[in-house]
Amino acid sequence: MIPRTRGVGRWLLPYLLEAPKRRAPSPREPVHLLLCIADHYEPNLYDPPPAVARARVGKWLDQYPRLFGGLRDSDGRPPQHTFFYPLEVYEPEYIDSLAQLCRDGYGEVEVHLHHDNDTAEALRRKLLDFKETLSERHGLLSRHRDSGAVGYAFIHGNWALDNSRPDGRWCGVNSELDVLRQTGCYADMTLPSAPSPTQTRTVNSIYYATDDPRRPNSHDTGVRVGAGPQPPDSLMLIQGPLLLDWGNRKWGILPRIENACLQGSQPPSLARLRRWLRARVQVPTRPDWFFVKLHTHGCNEANQGVLLGEPMVEFHRGLARRARENPKFRYHYVTAREMYNLAKAAEAGWTGGVDEARDFIMRREARAPAEQTGRFCNAHP
């Protein structure tokens, strides 16, 4: 029996009911893989000395272009990495370095947060201040195509989005979805969180959740994108694949969980790719688009051997081989922002290509950071 204490009991039944719909695409089926790596990027993980944190960031700046600069997807773009940076440990030096890596064409920076026993108003102030700092001080984030408003994607620390932990720790704000939406968040990318008990009953989905500030975990269920109109005052959630892996069993009996995590003990592989595609995280109006959002902690030394090493390089080479061998398979490296845009494009009935819809709603900030223009905002504390 799979223990309830690990949180599996909450999502197992919905998963099993949907399992007949989840199948790997056949070689004859058109597949556009939309691959996003969402990194809980924490240079100060485990409270290291500044020299260690600085070295962690320096390794990414040095090795990422060297390893991946010569690789290209079906649109001619190098692998993209989305750095979700924790606002509670803001370090201008580290974000400046990441901003340069992003300007060189390797990804984007978004918002991450760890907090505990918080309030809605305090959370609102923190998010607005950090959004302004990333945009004005560092020239990061994106703007809405029509309104020009600055927006951001979000990942919650400790998986506790909308106060979803049963013990109430690592959040405290039942109205968190509303606060996120009102401060410019266009999509949350926290999930999947299994085996954490914060995992929602909704799995393998891109969906809209509407906040109920009277209770936690309002994103447990919602309306799937493309299945109907977007509900008023709702926030999009983009989940990564979550499956039971019957080919890898604990004690030879119980299936292990495939939770889209990249780390030292879970390197990427084409075998895992087959499972990620089988999850069919999709918008129904574009059945040829397969949204695969992976997550990692890229500053952890134990994970850097995978993320900045041969396992990741070989995975990208494997994607290229698959595309050469099967003309029905195309792969596209996308950032968190681009994945949101593609979901919105699919929802709107977009029939064009992937590359033309990367900026469908949210456009990347296209200006120099403040220190290059003489404009500075107040630094985030």
N, C-alpha and C positions, 0 to 999 in steps of 0.2 A: 504493500500500500504506500502511495506517495504521501508523505506527512503534511498535514495541514499547517503545521507550525512554520513551514518554510514558505507559506503563502501560495503554494501550488493549487490548493483546493479551490481557491476563488476563481481562477481562470481556466481550470482543467476542463470543466463541463462545457463552457462555451467553445473552447478549443476543439474538443472532441466532436461537438455538434457541427462545427464548420469544417472538420477534417476532410470530408468527401469533396469539398470544393477546392481543397489545396492540393494541387498536383504540379509536378515539375513540367515546364514547357517541353514539347517534343522538338526534335531537331528541325522539323518543318514549320514550326510556329515562329512568326516574327517576334523577336525579343530586342527591346531597347533597355539595357540595364542602366539605371540611373543610380550611380554609386556615390554615397555621401559618407564621409568619415567625420563623425562628431566627437571631438576630443574634449574631455573634461580636463582642460590644460592647466595644471596646478604646479608652477615652479616651486612654490613654498610647501608642497606636500610633506607632511611629517616634520614641519618646522625646521628645515635645515639651516646651516649657516649661509649668509648671503653669497659666499663664493660658490657653494654647491648649487643654489638656485640659479645663479648666473650661468654656471657651466651647463646646466640642463637646457636653458634657452639657447646658449651658444652652440650646443651640439645640433639642435634643430636648424639653426641658421647656416651652419657649416655643411651638414650632411644632406639635408633635404634636397637642395638644388643639385648637388653632386650625384645623388642616387637616382633622382627621378626627373631631372631636367631633360634627359634624352628620351623619355617615354612619352607616348601620345595616345589619346583615345581615338574614337572614330571621328571626332570633330577636330583632331589635331591639337588637343589641349593636354598639358601635363597633369599628373595626379593632383587633385585638390584636397586640401585639409582645412577643416573649419575648427578654429581654436576658440572654444568657449572658455573665456577667461574669468576667474572668480573675482567679483567686485570687492569682496571683503578684504582682499589682500592686494589691492591695487599697487602696482609698481610701474611708474612711467617708463623706466628703462626697459623693462621686459616687453611692454606693449609697443614701444617704439621699434624694438627689434622685430617683433612679429609683424608690425605694420610694414616694415621694409620687405619682409618675406612675401607678404601679400601683394605689395606693389610690384614685386618681381613676377607675379602671376601664379602663385602657388596656393592661394586660399583666401580666407577671410576670417575676421575676428567677430565673435558674438558674445553673449552675456551668460555667465554662470554665477550661481549664488549658493552659499551655505549659510544658513541662519537658524536660530532657535528661539522659541518663546518671543516671536516678533509680533508687531502690530501692523495693521493695514497701512496706517499713515506713515509709520517709520519705513516700511517696505517701499511705499510710493516714493518717498524722498530719496532713498538709496538708488532706486532704479532710474529716476529722472536725472539725478546727479551723475550717475555713471554713464548713462546714455549721452548726456551732454559732453562729458569728458572724452569719451571715445570718439564722438563726432567732431567736436571743436578742437580738442587738444591734439588728437592723433589722426584725424582725417579718415576715420573708419566708419563702419555701419553703412546703412543704405537709406534711400528716401523713396517715398511713395511717388509713383510716376505722375499722378494727377495733383495731389495735394502738396507734395514736397516735404511732408512730415517725415522725420527721422524714425526708423523702425529697427527692430532687432529680433533675433531668434533667441530662445532661452532654453537652458537646461538647469534643473533644480539639483542642488547638492543633496547627497544622502537619499536620493530618489523620492523625497517626501513632498512632492508637488501637492499644493492645495491641502496641506496638513494631513496627508494621507497615511502617515504611520499610525498603527493602532494605539501606540502609547503617546501620541501627540508630540513627539520630539522632532527636532530639526526643521521646524517651520513655525506653526502657531497661528497662521492666517487662513481662516476658512474661506475668505473672499479673494484668495490669491489669483485665481483665473481672471477675475474682473480687474484687479490691480495691474496685472500684466498687460491685459488688453488696453486698458486706459492709459498706460504709460508708453505704448507704442509697440508692444510685442505682437508680431504677426503670426508666430507659430512656436509651440513648445515641442521640444525634441527629447524629453527626459526618458521616455519609455522605449523599449521594455526595461523593467526593473527586476524581473524575476531572476533569482528566487526570493527577492525581498517581498515582504507582505504588502508593500505599496503597489505591487503590480495590479493593474485594473482587470476587470472581467473582459473588457474589450481588448482584443489582441489582433495583431497583424492588420492594422487599419490606419487609414488617414481619415480623421473625423473631426467634427465640431462638438465642443463641449460647452454647455451653458452653466455658469456658476450659480450655486445656491449658497449664499453666504451664511445660511443658518446651519450648514453642516459641512464636514470635510469631504474630500475626495469626490468633488462634483464631476470629475472627468472619468469616473468609473464606466460610464456609458455615454453615448452621444449619437449624432447623426453623421453617417459616413459621407464624405465629400463625394459629390456626384450622384448621390441617391435621392437628393431633394434640395430645395433651396437652403442656403445657409440660415440657421436660426438667428434671430436678433441677438446682439450682445454676446456672441459666441466666439470662442478661440479655437483655431485649428491646432490639432495635435497630430504629429507625424511619428508613427511608431516604427521601430525596426522589427525585423523578423523574430518570432518566438515560436519554437517548435519543440516537440519531444524527439530526441535523437535515438531511435531504436537500434541504430548501428553501433552505438557506443553506450554500453549498459554498465551500471554500477552493480558490482557483485555478480555480473553476468545475468542480471534479472531486470532491474529497473532502468528505464531509459534515462539518459542524462538530458539536461536542458540545453538546447541551442538558443542562446539569448543575444546573438549578434555582437558579442563582446570580442574585441581584439586585445590580447595581452600575451604575456610570455607563455602561458599554458594553453592559449587558444589562438594560434597563428592563423592567418587567412589561408585558404586553399580552394581549389576548384571543387573539391568534394563538399566543402561548406557552402560554396556558391550555389550548388544544386539545391541545398536545403533552403538557402535564402530565397531563391527564385520560387521554390515550392510554396513558400509562405504566401506568395501573391499579394503583397502589399500594393494595392493598385487603386486607381480611380476608374470606375467601370466604363467611362466613355473613351478610355484609351487602354484597351486590353493588351496592347503591345508594349506599354510602358511598365516596367517593373521597378518599383521604388525600394531600394535597399539602403537603409540607414544603419551604419555600424557605429559602435561607441567604444571609447578607449580612454585610458589615462596616460597620455603620451609623455608626461614628465617623469613618470615612474621608471627608474633605471631598469627594473626587471622587465619592463615592456619595450624599452627602446631597442633591444636586440631584435625584436620582431618588426616594430614600426620603422626603424631606421637601419634595417639589415636585410639579409638575403631573403628571409621569408616573404617580406612585402614586395621586394623587387621581383621575385619569382612569380608571385601572384599576379602582378601587373603583366609580366611577360606571358603568363598563362592566358590572361584575357585576350591579349593580342593574338596568340596562337588560335584560340577558339574563334575569334572573328575572321581570321584568315581561312580557317577550315570550314566555317559555316557562314555563308553570306547572309543568312537570316538573323545572325547575332551581331548586334552593335552595342558598344559600351560607351558610356558618357560619364566622365568625372564631374560631379556637381558639388557646389557648396550648399550649406543649409539654406541660404537665401534662394539659390537657384532651385533647390528641390521644392521649396514652397511655391515659387513662381510656376514651376512645371505642374504642380498639383492644381493650382488655380487655372492654368491654361487648359488642362485636361477637363476640369469642371466646366469651363466655358465652351467646350466643344472644339478646341484647337485641333486642326487636322494637319498642321505643318510639322516641320522637323523640331527636334529637341533644341538644337543650337539657337534657333530663332526665338525661342520662348524663354530663354534663361532670365530675361529682364522683364517678364510679362507684367508684373505689378510693382515689385520693389527693385529699384535700380541702385547699383553700387555707388557709394559716394565717390565723386570724381573731382577731387580738389586736393591741394597740398595741405598737410597738417598745419596747425596754428603757428608753430614755431618758425615755419617757413614763410608765413604771411604777416607776422607781427601781431596776430590776434590770439589771445589766450583766454581760456575760461578758468574759473576757479578749479583748482585741482581737487579731485575727490579725496576725502580724508582717508 
